[in-house]
């Protein structure tokens, strides 16, 4: 998208009445009092929030309903250091306690969770029942010896039981980490093997596009290779009557019913209040340069950031019904479930977003869900919006979406035509919030503003309390030009570090080496004339097919196990051209005398599919005679990507074999 695509008028502007009813508008009053001057609009509030971050985040704690002891110390220590800043250093709180604090909300009979497993399963969990289930699961964890700092790993779909297990874990001060069950064995071991969990929670299987996928054999293989696990808990999904016999082959295996049965009398969880920066979640990077990095996020940072994003940026109010299509291997799951802390009912979904709806059409099921459950916030990916637009779906004509007030999109940039589609064919009066951040911060750098306009192709604003800027190669701020997305001041949702990185070297190298004392996020971005943002994609080599980030090293690790393959290089090719999406293209250098035929291509794809996920499987596999590399021996994915796209290659002089690039230029296999 270019600036010429931006219209002269916004696609949507909230009415004065709608603005007046937002939580953000209400927040302007105490913020103005705290600032000592009128803060009359979003831009003024944002500027104050980054000029006076300690005052802003202290006000967030006070106004957005945090349960805990803020402490008597300063809000921010070492505020000029990144990394090194400490937020609320004397505070005590617990993330799970905040999510399960239903004071002032109906407790008996009110839905905390609603779950659809495609069209196969529908369930509801009340607030009172959720608390009871968390208490019973937590008692099981305590009996298994789990305590503060221990890890519990979930290899699970987006089920109510996944949320129960996470809340039970984090209420104890233990650390939760999860992955989606479509990962292959090696993919999940690359993650959980690093963090040495004490309890492993998995599922008997799941539904995808109407088909049952059994997971019991894979669970057994994973559990056998996690020597620190003392108990494997198997959640029934495909088979509600799952018994001990079905899980007998799994090391230390027990069904969920057997795990919790001795603790049926537990009704209220125990909440261990911990320090603000006590580890809460371990998230995993995409694995671009090796096994995935283990990113540690804390109780206070996740809670404050999500409260701010839900209430102030998304206008999530008590009683709202919030949906985001996500798996448990993506940080949007963590973001979604935090909605409980704002009094929302969570609409959980597992399966294919393109599973057919009541009318039999692919892509309509989620709108059936929106209508049936009075959805207020519809979260999805840019790829889904693009796909249903190409399919000609017109939800505003086929579904009753009166309650829907916001649609959110992330995972990849939402192109301008996607904005057009939403306002034309989904709903005219809706806040379309394209958002962007990531696993690295468990939240967003740029996102929605419920009191501001939506411009075609633009993310509405920089997040409150986030000193986001765009810099050129020299580190100078730029406007209406493409550059590096950065954050120039500390914020509470910064990771507390990486797992097994005692001196912080990996953490500093990941974000702070490009620009000193500045978080460099690796996105290629532009701040527009409206103060909005356009994200042009990652500035590194991370792949992003269908809006799902994929690390190249995860693919290399599998394909190079095949004896015919000497080495490989993978890129994301923009495809179809102009769509905003990419496809995975794998180049392979083969053993002498070996030719890439259809049988070998299928073996390569199957190896990748079996041990990672279906999304890692390349759309094209192409044989080359040489792989370009630097003088130090590193392969150069970005240079190859530039050549494939007909773009100039920088720093050719740094290559040991620059002539190898020519083999990637104008390949016929990549033109179809």
Residue, then its C-alpha position, 0 to 999 in steps of 0.5 A: x500500500x502507498x500513501x496514494x491509497x489513503x482516502x481524504x476522509x476517514x472510513x469511520x468516525x465515532x459519534x459524539x455519543x459513542x465517544x462519551x460512553x467509552x472508558x477511554x473518554x472517562x479516563x481523560x478526567x482523572x488523567x487531566x487531574x493527574x497531569x495538571x492540565x486538560x487532556x482533551x483528546x487521544x494525542x494529548x493523553x498519549x503524549x502525557x503517558x510517554x512524557x510521564x510514564x510513572x504517573x500514567x501507569x500508576x493511574x492505570x493501576x488505580x483506575x482500571x481495577x487492579x487487585x493487589x498491594x501497590x506497595x510504598x516504593x516508587x512506581x518506576x526505578x531505573x527509568x532511564x535504562x532499557x533493559x534495567x528498569x523496574x516497575x512497582x518494585x514493592x508491589x504484590x499481586x497475582x494475575x489469576x486473582x485479578x482474572x477471577x475477581x468477579x466482585x460486582x459481577x453476577x457470580x451464579x449463572x453468568x457466563x465466564x466462558x462460552x466455547x465452540x469446537x467448530x460445529x461439533x461441541x458447544x459448552x458454557x462455564x459460569x463464573x462460579x463453576x470456573x472458580x470451582x474448576x480452578x480450585x480443583x485443578x490447583x489442588x491437583x497441582x499442589x498434590x503433584x508438588x507444584x509450587x512457585x517458580x515451577x513450570x506447567x506446560x500445556x499442549x492444548x487447544x483453546x478449550x475451557x480446560x486450558x484456561x482452567x489449568x493456566x489459572x490454577x498454575x499462575x494462582x500458585x505463582x508457578x509458570x505457565x507455557x503452552x503450545x498448540x497440539x498441531x505441533x509435531x513432536x520435535x516442535x514441542x520438545x524444542x519448546x518444552x524441553x528447554x523449560x523442564x516442566x513438572x506437569x504436562x497437560x495435553x488433550x486426547x485430540x481435536x477437531x479440524x475442519x470437521x475431522x477428528x485428529x487423535x493426539x494420544x500417541x504423540x502425547x506419549x512420545x512427548x511425555x517420554x522425552x520430558x524427564x522432569x514431568x511427574x504427572x501428565x494430565x490428559x484432557x478429554x475432548x474427542x472422547x468425553x468418556x476418556x478413561x484410565x485405559x486410554x492414557x495408560x501408555x503415557x508416562x505418569x498419565x492420568x485423565x483430567x477426571x482422575x487428576x481432580x477427583x480427589x480434590x472435588x471439595x476444593x471450591x476457592x483457589x489459593x492466590x499467592x501474591x508475588x512481586x510485580x516482575x515474578x514470572x507468569x508466562x514463558x512464550x516462545x519466539x519463532x525460532x529464526x536462528x535456532x531453537x525458539x527463545x524462551x521469553x519470560x513475562x511477568x504478572x504485573x506487566x501482563x496484567x497492567x498492559x492487558x487491562x489498558x489495551x482491553x479497557x482503554x484501547x478496545x473499550x471492553x466493559x463488564x458484560x462485553x463478549x470478546x472473541x479472538x481466533x487464536x491457538x494456544x501457541x500464539x500470544x493472542x490467546x494470553x491476550x484474550x483470556x486476560x479479558x476476564x479481568x475487565x469483566x468480559x465473557x470470553x468466547x473461545x473457539x477451536x478448529x478451523x476458522x473456515x469450517x462451514x457454518x449453518x449455510x454450508x459456506x466456508x468462513x460463515x461459522x464464526x459469524x454464526x457464533x457472533x450472532x448466536x452469542x451477541x459478540x461485541x469484539x471480533x478478533x481475527x487475522x488479516x488473512x481471514x478477512x482477505x479470504x472471506x472477501x475473496x469468497x464473496x461473503x457479506x456478513x452484514x446481509x446474512x447475519x445479525x451483528x447489532x452487538x458487534x462494536x469492534x473488529x480487530x485484526x493482527x498476525x500480518x498487515x491488513x491491506x487497504x482493501x481489507x478495510x474497504x471490505x469490512x466497512x462495506x460487507x461486515x458492518x458500517x458502524x464498527x471500530x476496525x482496529x488493526x493491531x500489532x505487537x507480538x510475543x516479545x511484549x505479549x501485547x501491542x505497540x500500535x493498536x486501536x483508539x475507540x474515540x478516534x477515526x479509522x483511516x483506510x489502511x492505517x493502524x489507528x495509533x501508538x499505544x498509551x504508555x508506549x513511546x513508539x517511534x520510527x527511525x531511519x538507519x542513522x537512528x533519527x526519527x522520521x515521519x511519512x517514511x519507512x523505517x524501523x519501529x522502536x520504543x524509546x522508553x521502558x514499559x511494564x510489559x517488557x520481558x523480564x528476560x529469557x529463560x536460561x539467559x543468566x547474564x541477559x546477553x541473549x535478551x539484549x542482543x534480541x532487541x537493544x543492539x541496533x539502537x542503544x537504550x532503545x527497543x528495536x522491534x524488527x518491523x518495517x513501519x511508517x508513521x502517517x500524516x494522521x498519526x497512525x501507522x502502517x506496518x510493511x512487514x518484518x525487517x528480518x527474515x521471519x516468515x509470515x504465511x497466513x499471518x502466522x509467524x514462522x522461524x526459518x530454523x524450524x524448517x531447516x532443522x527438519x529438511x536437513x535431516x533428509x540424506x539427499x539435502x545438503x543445506x537449505x534456504x527458506x524465504x517468504x515470497x509475497x504471493x499472490x502479488x499485492x495480496x499482503x500475504x506470503x507463501x513459504x519457498x524452500x530452496x535446497x542444495x542436494x547431494x551430488x547426483x540427486x535430482x529434485x523430483x516429485x517424490x523427494x518434494x513430497x518427502x520434504x513436505x511430509x518431514x516438515x509437516x510431521x515435526x512442525x506444523x502444517x503452516x511450515x510446509x513450503x508452497x514451492x520447493x526449488x533446487x539450486x546449486x549453491x546457497x549464498x553466504x557471508x564471509x563468516x559462513x552465514x546464509x543470507x535469507x534477506x538477500x535471496x528474498x530481495x533477489x526473488x522480488x526484483x529488489x536491490x541487495x545491500x552489502x553484496x561485498x559482505x558475501x563470500x559467493x555473491x555470484x550464487x544470488x543470480x541463480x535465484x533471479x527470475x525463477x519460473x517456478x516462482x511465477x505461478 
